[in-house]
């Protein structure tokens, strides 16, 4: 039975169709035992004519059907049409039926292959029982492409254009197979699948697509299938230039529904001979990188039209050859590649400018734009200019080629051509230029005497304004200016000891968390990265101040140095009140000889004494033997701890001269202000002899840690202390006395 199909759709199949019936089953050696992904052997057999096939619709069914348009034998789970692939398809052909007569049907379609119909999409779904007979006796489905031999016989074209599957291998849930069991029987059905058949290698030949469905060869089990399909061109579709796009020239679209796509461009300019695209094999192609390997379109830009080989390497061309390697398959286990070529014409102007800059903000532009396919012309693309900077609104200056900028900076120059082709194809490019004024830099620095300041490899120790003239990287003469201020009051003069600082004199702020940097302190080294807010800061907070309302807070790990001390620090004693919120925080007190060298920090005492309130600390610098002039604090962490923060609150800081070594001896008393310790050395009880009222007694060990405190007592018990040298700080109504005591 043969005939012709009328068509109105541009994608309609045109050609001769027919059906044959046979009582024979495809031999077992031509139906390989596969896993449902296709056979690896050849397909086909001699088929004898008779029988019929049926046209199915997605609306077929009666009012008694639970789901019209669905196969009732599968429990209405399999639709008659491949709606999951294409909702516009409303018809399919059923091959075979649910009879068990050991018959087979084949639907064939004969066509002349040409570029407009060379890509076929065949959709199919299978319903079959799986009796687990010998492979040749099971219901089977075959789809293949054949062409006529000289003798007139139709023969299979190639192994890749054949797909065969037997219900013997069908398992529920595998490769789209499902079990069904209804009143009409039970078996397996396979969801709609799609076979892509690319016939572009057989242009202008007659081919025949054959779809075969057989029953069980022993007459007890049936098989049938539904098929439909469409065709499309295997050529490229070019959209032309997108109007106003900055770099896009054209979008190339390859046929859809392939497995994947790989895009290439030629390494030389494209050309053709008698309509056929020619690219020498010795030149080859360069692979492009679209967003996805499943993307069947590629948007070429101006950069794709640059020649990369030969005499024109580095130049833009007016045309380029693009290639797409498309992978398709009828049998999923046998993919094959088809190559498509297209020559794309570039009518987009190539924008280029030359700039001449002056050192006083002037700029002159020269138009070097050209149109690639106008090889005899230069400066043929009329150009207008815009200038804009830092997101400001465009400042249009028309076709002017010079401009005077008011300030230095990096400016974006936006250039657009007036040229238009048939696709309204114009170019739009942006260039960045640096505009320079001879302003140089101005630096204002305040330093502590007697520290020198180095600027442009020169050392300055006197206050004043200094200039430095030089030629910058743009060839412009520039002048840098330095204003140097020396803080002479940032010296601790030991002739005026004791030095006392409760940090109340630097700010009158009453706003919490608003810090003020003490003017004579310096962040000498950052053990961890810091911002300006991490420098030593004085904060208003009565809760974190020992007296009054202000205290100094060291917040991050680093070295913080006090002002310059004009004498040897080993003769001094430092005392202060310290609050450490956490026991992981540690404060080292030491001396620095060079504020630019963190290795010059020599620790004298380490304090790790977590407390919710302030505790008195005293550090005797007698053990220090160096020549440093800066008392420094290193904010750090206790051993086996890590982190950036080490918070220490400092208040009521005092520097005094250390008592002489003989201060532990009893000297000649002053009858009004004498203070002695008895007995010294002591094994326990220690009496403070003075004719003044004792307010407080603090006892410190050799590290500066306060180990005992007594209020309004003249006799203190030190029996529980370890043997060694201790410092007593006795607070009297009008002064503080410091004495040494030896505990035995």
Steps between C-alpha positions, in 0.01 A plus 500: 500500500664825391400861456594866528433735793369852438666769714458865591763544773855602400623220728271235347644171378465467122552178308357154448371302796373144534459194721589136462406194703707189557464179700874473548692641796840671470769234549663479843843583362362839394349583843792516736430445871530864606410697813225697330739749340507343154644210308852484368425269207346579164122530471230400251349203316293411192149627565186373321203730436159512679336642817421854607595777737292759688519880541470596870396840640558661840119530524418138411271319741137480609310652785550177691880529479660632815761697302430560127822525303680239717564131439238304706705181508771673706243629748488837318864573594639523144372789281440450130721803421844615627371799699809494723712591195269712285148612597427598139494136385142366511524186283700179502498167310445176684692205356371159609227420753435288806431187295723197552521373143879497468483780242719800431437836334740751356430865417735643243549853378689574178636850440747705297751655742569871456630768745150604606392151623828323582450502876228257613358467850316169547304454825395151609340316793484119542243264659603133520478188704827346613470119487873446551518268199808463290606845384366457144155395625431805721302808383749736334527863383740615225559838336755533219592702189550327165582599143444321172781300345569480128295181490202683651524337845466719809803451721593642837728805463718458809510343843464844664169556319333194651345450845354166613358397837336180628255482791719226641721766658224726629495554878254724682655834589802453270546725197134609500341154532200447733283205599126506433225263606140561391188299418626481141829340592839579648842582366740793461486836333778745423447877522529719193860524377658703224742391227687777317595401145740731319502422126715790387765253379243366247385824338307455173469122547186289543488341847239297683428514874361165618328444836433134586290350783446125551298266723639205685611233250316225684163675465435551869617859567440828323695818428405834348636856491406863430715717272495857369756755394598817317792641306706818489783655310857408582626847408588799717265789569665844529322789670730780388632782717313593816425872476716698739675200653849590614690206349244255359507444124265208440340202673544163325239235580553132421220240478348421836467168682858376459681331788768769518672774297863612466564838330809608303625801303750499219849631562493700173240714324219300340440465128302275267527352150179457301295522819704237688688612810870427481744495792843346434577200721839649580332799665236327706258632760514624859241369745267760652356489851123563514315481831390136460579195286125460449463854360408484133574869440814713513520880499812613320659830596756730345784306662397188306586681175867547585734294280742287706720349226664602177594841363187666643552368853384754760272685255120502487334344196163569345400130499578187696412130469333340802457127552276299730568133578160352591468161669179304434390138529226263395643233730620668825800268506612610151528880490646664190619851413384724216691820412321812377675807358386857449669817378394807702538851357612771744357843421562634849743794510825430681538783749845638572629833628838658562543733797737787561509625860654807661616540860235765570184299435473527121408213267489471119339202326575364152247273326654181359173306460432303184246263346653154438329426168604840361865405459597813305376748757644634824310736734181420311291456817384840622534515879344687789651516848368484855701549820392366835670411826407309818144430391414864425252591225649504151638835394448508123739722305389394152772440245759717675840340516647692796393562857635675808449319831471692827665249731737208490366145493412198288230581245301265279466615139196352330512494120214420260505484121236662278530222240199269458461197275179323401471355850551838674842366596706763679786479752527629853833483688651635820861608560661606828759780520686653792480879514776671701540841659827626648380501860731248662416382852472676836599313816455629856685304768531547876787313671638471852838655566772401474383243241618591145258476204604356161333634185620439141821343641577814704499523884338799671528592872384863493141616455407679179367467143710314242454437124624233260499547120497204258369377162213248537431187296300701242794733436340790687687721748362459850568636848434321829467703821571396861383691807687368804393572859700388805322440833759613755261434788508128412810442710491355849745722689641302790597815685129558557408153627266354595323498163126437539225452239135413570409569131243768592676791329467387137125515444183637654276256313223337700400263217582137558694309230636824350875465535778760496858400419750622764722745307834375629442126480585297192389167354852366446407164349193308391516134595166463316347731234348815652289798399530852641239409761728224630773744607534588872183694580370697799131431563239661718347225709473532878461121527841433343690784670677468835463867587298773339339397168775416249740212443743384232397183313739277305275287284698287253825308505791734442763723661394841636774744604487788752672836438878531489675481842807721535696273736598140546180307565672249729484765776119526482193327643168491313169452682145496366158348551409220258178322413513184283146375417619151402768268635618423145623861465854587598690828525879518474678811626845575361731745326559581132815656359367545143130562432543372143645166612263271693795273582643777720216445750650353819232371744553566870172371646196297382158545659220247458260580783139483379265710711169677461652802676826691505807362677817685587815406304854617563795431270859561609730554199817433703560168313506683163860542373435650153507859375139540390302818567143377444288318758277272295207263548459188293137390477516123466337176611577246769681185378295247300248765391437656158305791357528866403367666812665554838311766690678690779364807683766729655445794738684718753842436347805626695876500437735550797866458574572154636607481864872448548616153600557625855132587538442163664734614777385730777641849444501790737137580563325828439295556812208630296513285181701193593379151397684179585431128479573261789630237498659502153572226395187338645360150533136611534380798701617839371441830682483834321634771729385851416339792682253541212174320427541197274220491239602198290790253467556320167753215468654419156719211388797528265277486189300804611194296591311617808488196732346658813313813604423627850273789600583724802741250659847568642573131563468260208545122482734380222560152635311335213722654232788316339850611587635785290513875447171693510405865455265674742307803380366688805233759430503786754264800512726726292748270328598146410808331647669201332715255695663162437463207738668160501275203588690206651 
